[in-house]
Amino acid sequence: MRRVNGDLTGWLEYTAEALHLTLERVLERIARLAAKATSGSIALTPKQERLLHLLRDKGGLAPREIWRQLKITKQGAAKILTKKSGKYSVA
């Protein structure tokens, strides 16, 4: 981690942007999968749905704001979307 005079702002902004881009890709992939689904449906947990709504409504959030809004830890956020046997579900 690189610090500029002890300031981590640049690193935090970089990390937040990477998370934002990743979550946007997840949202796009879910939308594509939902459009392709001919039978069955994609089941999201309430927290997954809330996260998608937050991102849609706010256009993007810093990681800390996501944790606060969803009332979860950083580790909890990492576990919201995991891939199990070809399907996305809560870990």
Backbone as CSV, one residue per row, in Angstrom:
resi,resn,N_x,N_y,N_z,CA_x,CA_y,CA_z,C_x,C_y,C_z
1,MET,0.854,-1.155,0.000,0.000,0.000,0.000,0.907,1.226,0.000
2,ARG,0.628,2.140,-0.887,1.470,3.318,-1.013,0.813,4.506,-0.331
3,ARG,1.559,5.159,0.515,1.057,6.336,1.227,1.771,7.574,0.712
4,VAL,1.040,8.646,0.602,1.627,9.933,0.255,1.517,10.794,1.500
5,ASN,2.639,10.980,2.166,2.657,11.749,3.421,1.631,11.218,4.423
6,GLY,1.488,9.906,4.488,0.562,9.296,5.436,-0.893,9.335,4.998
7,ASP,-1.168,9.892,3.816,-2.542,10.020,3.324,-2.905,8.817,2.463
8,LEU,-3.963,8.128,2.830,-4.412,6.947,2.088,-5.570,7.249,1.139
9,THR,-5.885,8.514,0.932,-7.043,8.887,0.124,-6.979,8.297,-1.273
10,GLY,-5.841,8.405,-1.929,-5.716,7.880,-3.290,-5.954,6.387,-3.350
11,TRP,-5.386,5.668,-2.404,-5.571,4.213,-2.366,-7.027,3.856,-2.100
12,LEU,-7.664,4.569,-1.169,-9.070,4.305,-0.858,-9.963,4.598,-2.057
13,GLU,-9.695,5.686,-2.766,-10.481,6.008,-3.951,-10.310,4.924,-5.022
14,TYR,-9.077,4.476,-5.214,-8.795,3.418,-6.184,-9.550,2.139,-5.818
15,THR,-9.500,1.749,-4.546,-10.168,0.542,-4.079,-11.683,0.669,-4.214
16,ALA,-12.226,1.820,-3.850,-13.676,2.030,-3.956,-14.125,1.957,-5.411
17,GLU,-13.339,2.530,-6.316,-13.688,2.481,-7.737,-13.650,1.046,-8.261
18,ALA,-12.665,0.275,-7.838,-12.581,-1.129,-8.263,-13.794,-1.907,-7.775
19,LEU,-14.197,-1.689,-6.524,-15.383,-2.359,-5.990,-16.623,-1.939,-6.758
20,HIS,-16.735,-0.660,-7.031,-17.884,-0.148,-7.782,-17.967,-0.816,-9.155
21,LEU,-16.859,-0.882,-9.880,-16.856,-1.516,-11.195,-17.219,-2.992,-11.111
22,THR,-16.704,-3.666,-10.099,-17.016,-5.080,-9.924,-18.507,-5.282,-9.675
23,LEU,-19.078,-4.471,-8.819,-20.508,-4.601,-8.520,-21.368,-4.256,-9.731
24,GLU,-20.931,-3.282,-10.537,-21.664,-2.978,-11.763,-21.653,-4.181,-12.707
25,ARG,-20.513,-4.843,-12.814,-20.421,-6.032,-13.673,-21.317,-7.148,-13.169
26,VAL,-21.379,-7.305,-11.856,-22.257,-8.324,-11.272,-23.708,-8.004,-11.612
27,LEU,-24.094,-6.747,-11.471,-25.458,-6.337,-11.790,-25.776,-6.603,-13.259
28,GLU,-24.846,-6.267,-14.152,-25.060,-6.521,-15.576,-25.176,-8.021,-15.860
29,ARG,-24.338,-8.808,-15.205,-24.387,-10.263,-15.435,-25.710,-10.849,-14.944
30,ILE,-26.171,-10.387,-13.796,-27.455,-10.861,-13.280,-28.566,-10.495,-14.251
31,ALA,-28.519,-9.284,-14.782,-29.546,-8.858,-15.745,-29.507,-9.731,-16.997
32,ARG,-28.298,-10.040,-17.492,-28.181,-10.909,-18.674,-28.693,-12.309,-18.379
33,LEU,-28.339,-12.846,-17.215,-28.799,-14.186,-16.847,-30.315,-14.220,-16.714
34,ALA,-30.877,-13.181,-16.137,-32.329,-13.129,-15.973,-33.017,-13.068,-17.331
35,ALA,-32.420,-12.338,-18.268,-33.013,-12.226,-19.602,-32.934,-13.557,-20.346
36,LYS,-31.877,-14.331,-20.103,-31.702,-15.618,-20.788,-32.517,-16.744,-20.158
37,ALA,-32.873,-16.573,-18.905,-33.564,-17.648,-18.191,-34.897,-17.950,-18.867
38,THR,-35.038,-19.182,-19.317,-36.301,-19.580,-19.940,-37.194,-20.296,-18.942
39,SER,-36.576,-20.929,-17.974,-37.355,-21.568,-16.926,-36.663,-21.303,-15.606
40,GLY,-37.411,-21.236,-14.567,-36.843,-20.932,-13.268,-36.555,-19.449,-13.141
41,SER,-35.885,-19.103,-12.077,-35.562,-17.701,-11.854,-34.289,-17.609,-11.029
42,ILE,-33.757,-16.417,-10.975,-32.583,-16.160,-10.155,-33.096,-15.676,-8.803
43,ALA,-32.768,-16.392,-7.773,-33.217,-16.021,-6.433,-32.128,-15.212,-5.742
44,LEU,-32.485,-14.024,-5.301,-31.565,-13.176,-4.572,-32.015,-13.088,-3.124
45,THR,-31.055,-12.960,-2.253,-31.386,-12.753,-0.850,-31.837,-11.304,-0.670
46,PRO,-32.488,-11.000,0.423,-32.888,-9.613,0.665,-31.704,-8.641,0.644
47,LYS,-30.551,-9.050,1.179,-29.386,-8.157,1.169,-28.844,-7.965,-0.235
48,GLN,-28.878,-9.012,-1.054,-28.432,-8.875,-2.438,-29.354,-7.908,-3.193
49,GLU,-30.652,-8.061,-2.991,-31.605,-7.154,-3.625,-31.389,-5.722,-3.162
50,ARG,-31.196,-5.546,-1.866,-30.989,-4.198,-1.324,-29.728,-3.568,-1.905
51,LEU,-28.659,-4.362,-2.032,-27.422,-3.852,-2.607,-27.645,-3.399,-4.047
52,LEU,-28.328,-4.198,-4.836,-28.583,-3.820,-6.219,-29.426,-2.549,-6.301
53,HIS,-30.413,-2.419,-5.436,-31.237,-1.208,-5.414,-30.418,0.004,-4.989
54,LEU,-29.551,-0.172,-3.996,-28.697,0.934,-3.562,-27.802,1.414,-4.695
55,LEU,-27.185,0.475,-5.391,-26.295,0.846,-6.496,-27.063,1.522,-7.625
56,ARG,-28.255,1.023,-7.894,-29.079,1.644,-8.930,-29.480,3.064,-8.531
57,ASP,-29.926,3.227,-7.289,-30.427,4.520,-6.837,-29.325,5.557,-6.638
58,LYS,-28.190,5.126,-6.109,-27.120,6.064,-5.777,-26.088,6.201,-6.902
59,GLY,-26.060,5.243,-7.814,-25.086,5.295,-8.890,-23.713,4.800,-8.476
60,GLY,-23.529,4.537,-7.227,-22.261,4.033,-6.720,-22.096,4.427,-5.261
61,LEU,-21.422,3.599,-4.532,-21.184,3.840,-3.117,-19.775,3.413,-2.752
62,ALA,-19.210,4.080,-1.787,-17.921,3.658,-1.243,-18.146,2.368,-0.459
63,PRO,-17.132,1.523,-0.376,-17.299,0.260,0.357,-17.852,0.461,1.767
64,ARG,-17.311,1.425,2.485,-17.775,1.655,3.864,-19.261,1.996,3.906
65,GLU,-19.730,2.767,2.914,-21.145,3.122,2.859,-22.009,1.891,2.569
66,ILE,-21.496,0.993,1.738,-22.230,-0.258,1.470,-22.367,-1.050,2.759
67,TRP,-21.268,-1.164,3.501,-21.310,-1.916,4.760,-22.312,-1.301,5.708
68,ARG,-22.309,0.036,5.789,-23.240,0.723,6.704,-24.688,0.522,6.272
69,GLN,-24.943,0.729,4.987,-26.311,0.628,4.479,-26.885,-0.777,4.663
70,LEU,-26.055,-1.789,4.448,-26.526,-3.171,4.564,-26.383,-3.728,5.974
71,LYS,-25.721,-2.955,6.841,-25.492,-3.373,8.229,-24.742,-4.703,8.287
72,ILE,-23.621,-4.745,7.538,-22.783,-5.931,7.488,-21.320,-5.529,7.641
73,THR,-20.476,-6.498,7.892,-19.042,-6.256,7.978,-18.430,-6.310,6.582
74,LYS,-17.162,-5.944,6.500,-16.450,-6.034,5.227,-16.451,-7.480,4.736
75,GLN,-16.236,-8.414,5.651,-16.240,-9.833,5.287,-17.628,-10.273,4.835
76,GLY,-18.645,-9.748,5.492,-20.019,-10.072,5.106,-20.326,-9.609,3.696
77,ALA,-19.802,-8.443,3.328,-20.013,-7.923,1.975,-19.357,-8.831,0.941
78,ALA,-18.179,-9.343,1.278,-17.473,-10.226,0.347,-18.233,-11.526,0.131
79,LYS,-19.047,-11.920,1.097,-19.777,-13.187,1.005,-21.170,-13.049,0.401
80,ILE,-21.611,-11.819,0.141,-22.971,-11.644,-0.383,-23.155,-12.415,-1.681
81,LEU,-22.176,-12.314,-2.574,-22.279,-13.050,-3.832,-21.149,-14.060,-3.930
82,THR,-21.498,-15.306,-3.930,-20.524,-16.368,-4.154,-21.151,-17.327,-5.161
83,LYS,-20.318,-18.003,-5.884,-20.827,-18.931,-6.875,-20.761,-20.344,-6.315
84,LYS,-21.915,-20.995,-6.275,-22.009,-22.384,-5.801,-22.676,-23.203,-6.885
85,SER,-21.989,-24.221,-7.314,-22.505,-25.176,-8.313,-23.255,-24.493,-9.467
86,GLY,-22.624,-23.466,-10.035,-23.204,-22.827,-11.213,-24.270,-21.795,-10.919
87,LYS,-24.640,-21.615,-9.670,-25.666,-20.640,-9.314,-25.098,-19.662,-8.305
88,TYR,-25.617,-18.462,-8.329,-25.183,-17.472,-7.344,-26.079,-17.559,-6.135
89,SER,-25.454,-17.571,-4.982,-26.234,-17.680,-3.753,-25.435,-17.083,-2.606
90,VAL,-26.055,-17.012,-1.463,-25.380,-16.532,-0.273,-24.519,-17.638,0.267
91,ALA,-23.332,-17.287,0.705,-22.396,-18.284,1.255,-22.897,-18.802,2.578
